[in-house]
Amino acid sequence: YKTQNRPDLLAKEEAEIAVIEKYLPAAMSEEDLKAALTAIITKVGASSPADMGKVMGMATKELAGKAEGRAISAMVKTLLAG
């Protein structure tokens, strides 16, 4: 709505977003996500990018509702590659 010069509709959407965000769980910080994934990697014994499936399976269950799948995947790739 912003790019279409519709401030009336933009204000309505922003007000709705503010109400919805009150009820959403707080997202994990990048540091918390890294710590949680490091613990999961240690728990499953992953050591290379080939083990990503094992890590993702456990991580998506343990971090459900706390972190987005894309953020989990990106961090797992980073941790296993390094």
C-alpha positions as CSV (number, residue, x, y, z in Angstrom):
1,Y,0.0,0.0,0.0
2,K,2.9,2.3,0.7
3,T,4.2,2.1,-2.9
4,Q,0.8,2.6,-4.3
5,N,0.2,5.8,-2.3
6,R,-2.6,4.4,-0.2
7,P,-1.9,5.7,3.3
8,D,-5.5,4.9,4.4
9,L,-5.1,1.2,3.7
10,L,-1.5,1.2,5.0
11,A,-2.5,2.6,8.4
12,K,-5.2,-0.1,8.7
13,E,-2.7,-2.9,7.9
14,E,-0.1,-1.6,10.3
15,A,-2.7,-1.4,13.1
16,E,-3.7,-5.0,12.4
17,I,0.0,-6.1,12.4
18,A,0.5,-4.4,15.8
19,V,-2.3,-6.4,17.3
20,I,-1.3,-9.7,15.9
21,E,2.4,-9.3,16.9
22,K,1.3,-9.1,20.6
23,Y,0.1,-12.7,20.4
24,L,3.1,-14.1,18.5
25,P,5.9,-15.8,20.4
26,A,9.1,-13.9,20.5
27,A,11.6,-15.0,17.9
28,M,14.9,-16.4,19.0
29,S,17.9,-14.2,18.6
30,E,20.7,-15.3,16.3
31,E,22.9,-16.1,19.2
32,D,20.3,-18.2,20.9
33,L,19.6,-20.0,17.7
34,K,23.3,-20.7,17.2
35,A,23.6,-22.1,20.7
36,A,20.6,-24.3,20.4
37,L,21.7,-25.7,17.0
38,T,25.3,-26.2,18.2
39,A,23.8,-28.4,21.1
40,I,21.7,-30.3,18.6
41,I,24.6,-30.9,16.3
42,T,26.7,-32.3,19.2
43,K,23.7,-34.4,20.3
44,V,23.3,-36.1,16.9
45,G,27.0,-36.3,16.2
46,A,26.9,-34.3,13.0
47,S,30.2,-33.3,11.5
48,S,29.7,-32.5,7.9
49,P,27.0,-31.0,5.5
50,A,26.0,-34.6,4.7
51,D,24.5,-34.8,8.2
52,M,22.2,-31.8,7.6
53,G,19.1,-34.0,7.4
54,K,19.6,-35.5,10.9
55,V,20.2,-32.1,12.4
56,M,17.2,-30.5,10.6
57,G,14.9,-33.3,11.7
58,M,15.7,-32.8,15.4
59,A,16.0,-29.0,15.1
60,T,12.6,-28.4,13.5
61,K,10.9,-30.4,16.3
62,E,12.8,-28.8,19.2
63,L,12.6,-25.2,17.8
64,A,9.1,-25.3,16.5
65,G,7.4,-22.0,17.1
66,K,10.7,-20.4,18.2
67,A,12.5,-20.0,14.9
68,E,11.7,-20.0,11.2
69,G,12.7,-23.0,9.1
70,R,14.7,-20.8,6.8
71,A,16.7,-19.3,9.6
72,I,17.3,-22.8,11.1
73,S,18.4,-24.2,7.7
74,A,20.8,-21.3,7.0
75,M,22.4,-21.5,10.4
76,V,22.8,-25.3,10.2
77,K,24.5,-25.0,6.8
78,T,26.9,-22.4,8.3
79,L,27.7,-24.4,11.3
80,L,28.3,-27.7,9.4
81,A,30.3,-26.0,6.7
82,G,32.7,-24.4,9.2
